[in-house]
């Protein structure tokens, strides 16, 4: 073989060697999102480190930083407040970034971003392609979002600083008044997006849950001493959804404890209502609402109930300085999943 032939034979080998030295693209993340729990991590305010975690209930594996992992390390934003899923998409409200991120629920790949909000909070799916988002402070609003058009198609004025929403019997109930800035719930017709009525319930309406009797319980956290000369106690208020009248009022907090609960959950199968107070998670039965008791001791930031299993998920923010935790208890208060490390500031979860 001549020197020229040897040279021509070496050239292809050199190209192969150079090609093998090129960095390989990162492999596609293969997290199975078909069944499990999406955990909403607010992140530390002004730090732009909110995120979503996913707990696979079949394997017991918890994956943090899901949005970044599935979207080339993209940052989701500042204060991830809430999330809602439908059959094919998930909408994520990012409060201090004033936007909604829409992702494919199968793989969490980014689809689009909706912006132009002043103070986005909680979001629910009302009907096909239509979602409601609480937004703003004084006055508050419900933004009607059409995900097919990828835009806000209507704005409904409600009470001050609206928080959570609940769809029940073709009505959307909106809790108005976080931290005592209002004392009402707004009721919207879910078929035509028109305000039906506003009902006074109690200071600081912030969360809602339906019970086994078809009534709605509203968590009223009371007025905060930070914002008002006098603090008021927290309550649970029950309304009849047909007559839209208050039928029960239960005091759950104490003036001076400097705690204003934010989360309530309902087990429609058993009739129990769960809520977080300053020293733990409490439960009461709708048949005897004035008899309540603490069944999980601790200080918690978030609360969710798995309606299928009846398990109670609680979240600890750890001061928003490091990873939070998720712990799961059964309905008797026994730990079934010890504390797992989540993102920063977990406030709740969505079950898929």
Secondary structure as GFF3:
##gff-version 3
##sequence-region A 1 352
A	DSSP	alpha_helix	3	21	.	.	.	ID=ss1
A	DSSP	beta_strand	37	41	.	.	.	ID=ss2
A	DSSP	beta_strand	51	55	.	.	.	ID=ss3
A	DSSP	beta_strand	62	63	.	.	.	ID=ss4
A	DSSP	alpha_helix	66	70	.	.	.	ID=ss5
A	DSSP	beta_strand	80	85	.	.	.	ID=ss6
A	DSSP	beta_strand	89	94	.	.	.	ID=ss7
A	DSSP	beta_strand	99	104	.	.	.	ID=ss8
A	DSSP	beta_strand	110	115	.	.	.	ID=ss9
A	DSSP	beta_strand	123	127	.	.	.	ID=ss10
A	DSSP	beta_strand	130	135	.	.	.	ID=ss11
A	DSSP	beta_strand	140	146	.	.	.	ID=ss12
A	DSSP	beta_strand	151	158	.	.	.	ID=ss13
A	DSSP	beta_strand	162	168	.	.	.	ID=ss14
A	DSSP	beta_strand	171	176	.	.	.	ID=ss15
A	DSSP	three_ten_helix	178	180	.	.	.	ID=ss16
A	DSSP	beta_strand	184	189	.	.	.	ID=ss17
A	DSSP	beta_strand	194	200	.	.	.	ID=ss18
A	DSSP	beta_strand	205	210	.	.	.	ID=ss19
A	DSSP	beta_strand	215	220	.	.	.	ID=ss20
A	DSSP	beta_strand	235	240	.	.	.	ID=ss21
A	DSSP	beta_strand	245	251	.	.	.	ID=ss22
A	DSSP	beta_strand	264	267	.	.	.	ID=ss23
A	DSSP	beta_strand	272	277	.	.	.	ID=ss24
A	DSSP	beta_strand	280	285	.	.	.	ID=ss25
A	DSSP	beta_strand	288	297	.	.	.	ID=ss26
A	DSSP	beta_strand	302	305	.	.	.	ID=ss27
A	DSSP	beta_strand	312	316	.	.	.	ID=ss28
A	DSSP	three_ten_helix	318	320	.	.	.	ID=ss29
A	DSSP	beta_strand	325	329	.	.	.	ID=ss30
A	DSSP	beta_strand	335	341	.	.	.	ID=ss31
A	DSSP	beta_strand	346	351	.	.	.	ID=ss32
###
